[in-house]
Amino acid sequence: MSFPTPFLPLLLFALAPQEPAPVSAPAPSIPVRTIAATSSPVKRFALDAKQTHVALLLENHNVSLVSRAKDERLWLLSEKLFPAFDIDIAGECVFTSLTMAAYAAFKLENGEFLPATGAPDFQATTACSAIDPQGRWVWFGSERTSVQRVTPGVVGAWSVRQLGHGGSTAMALSPDGDLLAVAGADRTIRFVNSKSAQVDDKKVFEALDAPALTLAFDPKSALLVSTGEDKLLRIWTVASGKTRAKLAGHEGLVRALAFDPKSALLAAGDEKGVVKLWNMSKGEVLRELTCEGGGAVTDLEFVDKGKALLGACGINGLCLWDLSKL
């Protein structure tokens, strides 16, 4: 039998013994376990400065404090009468932000309720808040064009600043608490000097395609990340107001953001229950994490000098991912 000349090289290649294709080793799995077991899924959480205690805000409106070292609950309170939507630890107090433009404060030591004051405008439901790490003030934003600052424990100590942004959609304070970033319904991000409560009219980020839903500063306050309905992560340079990068890859809306202590990694959690670890220098996904509960990721925080990641994602407790071998 004879074969056409062009066919012979293909026949010889098919008959020749082939080397097996190299098999790439699978990425090592990242250990994950559940800590701080609760009776209801965790909605938001906060750590103290030493990361020894975790304050939890549950979907059933309970608030509790957990010792990380012993993984045991220290105290539990119910806020069903005044539902909260956010929680933070500032100084020696646990703060919760309420939907009625007010806050509740509790002693970190024993959960004792402390006298609180609210913002002057109780007519608008609070859409977002930001609490100073040192407990000097609490900021509130709503569908109104103004933002309000309250000084905890001081009656009548409040300030109102007009932004003309069509209403607040997200807020974030810089790590030192001095700079407040406010996302508006008009697709902008504006800034307020938190100490003086003065609006910086010269610093306005306007390159958004949709209102930002989540904001987060990096540890050095040099970068700001915003997320929106386009599911992109926009990395802004705070000093210049320019977009440094746009990171795409999430299939659900991103509602949780956290930087590691060196600003090398950005953890982003979405409503599909997926957490992506982004390499900031390359703009690539380093690893993808999933939570056993499969619920939306609502909060994230790096702990233990960036060697672990805590996440709230629809389970009765917190997921703890061990990143020490990344």
Steps between C-alpha positions, in 0.01 A plus 500: 500500500631840415417829675508852363827669586340772724329226704820309593630742767163495676489117493852466635423749781188306598685165510802629690501452881395822673633644824224533760377857547638658814249512783510818705484445872177628654531804721522396863169537679465772759383371839171651615309453822210661682554702815278705730197273463172692522127432501446708186709590193751782549414816307797719599794474737783713638830440678670702771841658438689193627268260313437306820123559506233484228170686525221332303177642359262215419208482261265451796617845627703360788841648581773298668869515585725199449851426626716378211751326724238289677240506219228565756228758540560765766163675486179513296243777452181537300430806285166391358333824609754711309638287215861570402659459158870546582742444788845620598739512794650839583717544805338313787151497351293297258291721271202398289348725235120512502267561210352801683813717457625417848745261661519274803816466707602223742801453724741254344570349841149393599248620240357770727288748302639853482294817449478581131391789284363509149528719196261799477304365202298193594272525198734320259593134536874455527656341192861477618727601785865525597643485850831660596754237619567714808133556578513877440195513271244304303400601146160429345378518141149462358302573184532869585777714348666558835718294733493529878772466763422416862744515792431199724384577852467875443146636476452742211851442361413441136580650161314490168679542168334537162658298218242540227567142394142377477527290817766274650547145375821405689752642748851422619741663743874494446687278751596804710139620493587842357361468146144399416418373150132518401352341189194672358200409289635744239786255425765697684726447799554807717723562801454667837768593753371302794670722761362831375190355328589714197426376148793489257338649190819453296508123545215330315529164321262496205601210272236259635254321273259440789475604867756325720360240740812433709813704581825407673832675563830313498704508825710795379196702385668530160245288313122482505300208358142540385252239376169542320231331296750445217675249734838665434754588765624851429833587659542876548810696590373726778749783442433539127145370470600287203393141441802277547333177389167332428483139614236275345407143585222497760165357393312652792489844658798556729391602849814429705854632456817469707869579446778302662735705725755552218242599234631210292172305500141611464227261612165555329187303589188492286135401525572162337698395807840532330806676641774594257850586619638760260873556455517878500831531317385282209126565506436125490308252713747312716249257651126449521335401826155364569300479819329180607181689570472618142334829600590853396827630641411804710824578684872420482809581708863386491636388838827378649716734290335387179550128561127431529171638373172525689172507309126523563322301231161369605605253768444495876847625577803625308714328240872510573729430205863416573714696251836433664620278213392725212 
